[in-house]
Amino acid sequence: MSRRVALILAAVTVGGTLAGCDGAVGARLTFEDTETVKITEIVLSGRHSDVRITGSETATETTIRRIITGDSDPGTTYQRKDGVLTLTSDCGPDCGVDYEITAPASVTVRGELTSGDVGLIGVGPVDIRLTSGDVMVDHGTGPLKVRATSGDLNVVGRSEVTLEAQSGDLSVLNAAGPVTVRTTSGDIDVELAEASSVTAAATNGDVQVMVPAGAYQVRTGSTSGDQEAVGVTNDPKSTNVLDVHTRNGDVSVIGG
C-alpha cells in the first residue's frame, strides 16, 4: 500500500540544467511516498540518478522522496514487489529523477546505475556498480561491494569491504575488515579499527594502510616509489595479511 503526497512545485529553471538531473530542464517537483509494506531490498536501476538511502533502526515503513525535473509529473518511477523496491531513472524525455529514501536499517542495496552519486547510511549488505559517480557509505552491517569505472569511493565503519575502480580515489576508514580495494588510477587509504586482512592495489597512485599495532603477514611492493612499514611485526604465520602494492607511487603500512 502506498500513500503519495505532492509536496513542492519549485521554480522553473531557464536556460540551464538542474544539478543531478542529467540535463533535464523544467519545473522541479518533489513527491513523498510511504510504503507501509516491509521493504527488505532496494534495487538501483537506470541511466542517471542521485540516490541517498538512510537505514533507520526505528523505521517500520519506507519513505520515498523523489525529486523530479521536467515539464510534468511522470507518475510513479519505482516498482515494489515481494518486499523489493526498484528505483528507476527513466521518467520520459527531458526528465530526471533523484531519490532520498528512509528504510529499515537492515535493508539490502544492490543494482547498477550508468551515472550518479550514491550515499548510503546505516544500511545492510551492499552490492552496487556504477559507470560514473561517487559513492559514500557510512556504517551499517553486512558485506559491502562497490565497483565503478570512474568515481571516488568512500566507506566509513563497515566490515567485509570490497571496492574496485578504474579511475578514482578509494578510502576505507574505521573498518573491521577484511578489506579489498583496487584502482587503476587513484590513491588508496585504508584504516582498520581492529586487526584483520587488507589487500590494497593500485597501478598509478599512493597506497596507505593504517592498522592496530600487532603481528601481520606484511607484503609490500612498488615498482616506482618509496616503501615503508612501521609499527607492525612481520609474522609469516599470522592469519592477518597486509598485501599492499602499487606500480607507480608510494606504499605505507603504519601500525599504532
RAJOZI-V523452 format. One record per residue. RES is the residue in one letter. SS is DSSP state (alpha for helix, beta for strand, coil for the rest). OMEGA is omega in degrees with one decimal (* if undefined). NEAR is the number of other ideal C-beta (glycine too) atoms within 8 Angstrom. Layout:
res/ss/omega/near
RES/SS/OMEGA/NEAR
RES/SS/OMEGA/NEAR
//
This chain:
res/ss/omega/near
M/coil/-175.7/5
S/beta/173.2/8
R/beta/-170.8/7
R/beta/-178.5/7
V/beta/172.5/7
A/beta/-173.4/9
L/beta/-167.9/6
I/beta/166.1/7
L/beta/-173.2/6
A/coil/-175.9/7
A/coil/177.6/5
V/coil/176.5/5
T/coil/-177.2/11
V/coil/173.4/4
G/coil/179.9/3
G/coil/179.9/6
T/coil/176.1/8
L/coil/-179.3/11
A/coil/175.6/4
G/coil/-176.9/10
C/coil/167.3/13
D/coil/174.4/9
G/coil/179.4/7
A/coil/-179.5/12
V/coil/177.3/9
G/coil/-179.5/11
A/beta/176.8/10
R/beta/-178.3/13
L/beta/176.6/13
T/beta/178.1/12
F/beta/176.6/12
E/beta/178.6/11
D/beta/176.0/11
T/beta/176.4/10
E/beta/-178.5/13
T/coil/175.2/7
V/coil/-176.7/7
K/coil/175.7/6
I/coil/-179.3/14
T/coil/-176.1/9
E/beta/175.9/11
I/beta/-177.5/16
V/beta/175.5/10
L/beta/-177.0/14
S/beta/173.1/10
G/coil/-174.3/11
R/coil/-175.4/9
H/beta/170.2/11
S/coil/164.7/14
D/coil/-173.9/9
V/beta/173.4/14
R/beta/179.8/11
I/beta/178.9/15
T/beta/174.9/11
G/beta/-176.9/16
S/beta/178.8/10
E/coil/-176.6/6
T/coil/-175.9/4
A/coil/172.3/12
T/coil/177.2/5
E/coil/176.9/7
T/beta/178.9/13
T/beta/-177.0/12
I/beta/176.8/12
R/beta/-177.9/10
R/beta/176.1/13
I/beta/-172.9/13
I/beta/176.4/15
T/beta/-179.5/15
G/beta/-175.9/14
D/coil/-177.9/6
S/coil/176.7/4
D/coil/-178.1/7
P/coil/-175.3/10
G/coil/-177.6/4
T/coil/-179.7/4
T/coil/177.6/12
Y/beta/178.3/11
Q/beta/176.2/7
R/beta/177.8/10
K/beta/175.5/6
D/coil/177.1/3
G/coil/179.4/8
V/beta/178.5/11
L/beta/-180.0/15
T/beta/179.6/12
L/beta/178.9/16
T/beta/177.9/11
S/coil/-176.6/15
D/coil/178.3/7
C/coil/177.4/11
G/coil/179.5/7
P/coil/178.6/3
D/coil/-178.4/9
C/coil/175.7/13
G/beta/-179.9/16
V/beta/173.3/15
D/beta/-174.7/12
Y/beta/167.3/15
E/beta/-171.8/8
I/beta/166.7/15
T/beta/-173.2/9
A/beta/174.4/16
P/beta/-170.8/12
A/coil/-176.2/13
S/coil/-172.8/8
V/coil/175.6/15
T/beta/177.8/12
V/beta/178.2/15
R/beta/175.0/11
G/beta/-175.2/12
E/beta/171.2/8
L/beta/174.6/19
T/beta/177.6/10
S/beta/179.7/10
G/coil/177.1/14
D/coil/-177.4/10
V/beta/174.3/15
G/beta/-178.5/11
L/beta/-177.8/15
I/beta/172.7/12
G/beta/179.7/11
V/beta/178.3/15
G/coil/-178.5/12
P/coil/-176.7/10
V/beta/172.5/16
D/beta/-176.3/8
I/beta/178.4/15
R/beta/176.5/9
L/beta/170.6/17
T/beta/179.9/10
S/beta/177.8/9
G/coil/178.1/13
D/coil/179.3/10
V/beta/174.3/16
M/beta/177.6/10
V/beta/-175.7/16
D/beta/177.6/10
H/beta/-173.4/8
G/beta/-174.8/16
T/coil/175.1/7
G/coil/-179.9/9
P/coil/-179.0/9
L/beta/177.1/15
K/beta/178.9/9
V/beta/177.6/15
R/beta/179.7/9
A/beta/172.9/16
T/beta/-180.0/9
S/beta/178.1/10
G/coil/176.0/13
D/coil/-178.9/11
L/beta/-175.4/14
N/beta/-177.9/12
V/beta/178.0/15
V/beta/168.5/10
G/coil/177.9/10
R/coil/173.1/13
S/beta/-179.5/10
E/beta/-173.8/10
V/beta/172.1/14
T/beta/177.5/11
L/beta/177.5/15
E/beta/177.3/9
A/beta/172.7/17
Q/beta/178.6/9
S/beta/179.2/10
G/coil/177.0/14
D/coil/-179.6/11
L/beta/-178.7/16
S/beta/176.2/11
V/beta/-174.9/15
L/beta/175.7/11
N/beta/-175.5/6
A/beta/177.0/16
A/coil/178.8/9
G/beta/-5.7/13
P/beta/-177.0/10
V/beta/173.0/15
T/beta/-178.4/10
V/beta/-179.8/16
R/beta/173.8/12
T/beta/176.0/18
T/beta/-179.7/10
S/beta/-179.9/10
G/coil/178.9/14
D/coil/179.2/11
I/beta/173.7/18
D/beta/178.2/10
V/beta/175.8/15
E/beta/179.8/11
L/beta/174.9/15
A/coil/177.4/8
E/coil/-175.3/7
A/coil/178.3/9
S/coil/179.6/12
S/coil/177.6/11
V/beta/167.3/17
T/beta/-177.3/12
A/beta/-175.2/15
A/beta/175.6/13
A/beta/171.8/18
T/beta/176.9/10
N/beta/-179.9/10
G/coil/176.6/14
D/coil/179.6/12
V/beta/177.4/16
Q/beta/178.5/11
V/beta/177.9/15
M/beta/-175.5/9
V/beta/171.5/16
P/coil/178.8/9
A/coil/179.5/7
G/beta/-177.4/10
A/beta/179.6/8
Y/beta/161.7/15
Q/beta/-175.8/11
V/beta/178.0/10
R/beta/-178.8/9
T/beta/177.0/11
G/beta/174.6/9
S/beta/177.9/14
T/beta/-179.3/7
S/beta/-179.4/6
G/coil/-179.2/11
D/coil/176.6/6
Q/beta/174.4/10
E/beta/174.0/8
A/beta/-176.2/10
V/beta/175.5/7
G/coil/176.8/6
V/beta/176.4/15
T/beta/179.3/6
N/beta/-178.8/9
D/coil/-178.0/8
P/coil/-178.8/5
K/coil/-178.1/4
S/coil/176.6/9
T/coil/176.5/4
N/coil/-173.4/11
V/beta/174.3/11
L/beta/-178.2/15
D/beta/-168.1/10
V/beta/-174.7/16
H/beta/167.6/13
T/beta/177.2/19
R/beta/-179.4/10
N/beta/-178.8/10
G/coil/-179.4/14
D/coil/177.9/10
V/beta/178.1/17
S/beta/170.3/11
V/beta/-173.0/14
I/beta/176.4/13
G/beta/179.2/12
G/coil/*/6
//
